[in-house]
Amino acid sequence: MFNFDPFSRGVAITEILILLAFAALVGYVLARLITNSRINELRAALADQEAALDDCHRKRKATVAMASSPATKTVEYTNTKTIASTSNISATSESEEETVFRKIASRASELNFSRIGYATLNDADDLKEIVGVGPFFERKLHTLGIFSFRQLANFTTEDVEKVSDIIEFFPDRIEREDWVGQAKQLYKDKYGREV
């Protein structure tokens, strides 16, 4: 029916190319399966870690609420020893947390507050209303001197990079979750005017 001469050069080259294409296709499919499997495992592990972190933040918030007076909006990081003794948190984790907040506070001067704006605890907005800001990151921002939506709304790309570096946050997460845009909208909703 077909007159293929297996010893001819053209047929041999065609067979080799077909075999190489098939091997490449099989390799690609196997690599995709393995990669997708690993990505799904990592996503599941990340979801578990985020759930554990959220649970930790909820417990911490409840502890802070019990340890602080009703008139106090937040507890400064310098009072963490009192909170630790109240909530039976180990001294090791508290000293690590204190170290983190001290490190953040020491770098607060790197931000350009004359452009961002100044705010105090009395001016504080609930930064947890911003998607992606939990209680722990709100405390980190407070330690830096960032208390209000107005300050976050005034951030430039440079500020986002600097804050991500200082609070040791995923570099693109602030931009990906659009903290600046969210802060502008929350400020407008709360105060009825643009920043």
C-alpha positions, 0 to 999 in steps of 0.5 A: 500500500505505502512504499516506505523504504525504512532505510531511506534518509527522508523516512529515517529523519521523519521517524526521528522527528516524530519520536522526538515530538512525541517524547517532548509531548510526553515530557511536557504533560508529565512536567505539567502534572508534576508541577500542578500537583506541587502547586496544589500541595503548596496552596493547601499548605499556604491555606493551612498556614493562613488559617492558623495565622488567622486563628492566632490573630483572633486569639491575640485580639481576644487577649488584647481586648481582655488585657486592655482597658475599654478606653484604650484602642490598641496596646503598645508593643511595649506592653506585650509582657503584661499581655503575655503573662495574662494569656500564658504566651511563652516568653520566647514568642513574646521576646521574638515579637518584641524584637520584631516591633522594636526593629520596625520602630527603629526604621520608622524614620525611613518613611517620608511623613511630610508627604504621607502625613502625620497621625496619632492613635487618636486619629486612628482608623480601623486599618483592618477594614483594608483587605489583607490587613489583619490585627498583627499587620495593623500593629506593625503599621501603628508601630511605624506611625501609620494610623489612618486611611489618609496616610495609606492613601498618600503612599507612592510606589516607593512608600509601598516598597519601603513599608513592605521591606520594613514590616517584612511583608510580601513585596507585591501583596500591598499592590496586589491587594491595592491597599492604597486604592482601598484606603482612598475609598474607605477614607472617602466613605468615612469622611465624605471627601477625597484624600 
